[in-house]
């Protein structure tokens, strides 16, 4: 399985890439870092490089998604969506591997 990016999230990523005049080869890097209130926190960045030995690359709705293999262990099957509501706006993660997450949704434990 992979990290999946919803169509709405992909549209937002492509919009940001265009607005910031990022290079055509820009990819969305999704990862996990230690820390956060629940143990791990999600990471979303832009990158133009990847390592064939250390990263997996997926494509979702026209966006190349790069996940390092260590993070992929925690993110397998995770979907990234974009929420645009009155109370908040931003990318949200739905991680089937998380056993607990914090109230803000930016950290989790497995």
Helices and strands as residue ranges (DSSP letters): E 4-5, H 7-19, E 27-34, E 40-47, E 55-60, E 63-68, H 69-75, E 79-84, E 89-94, E 100-101, E 107-109
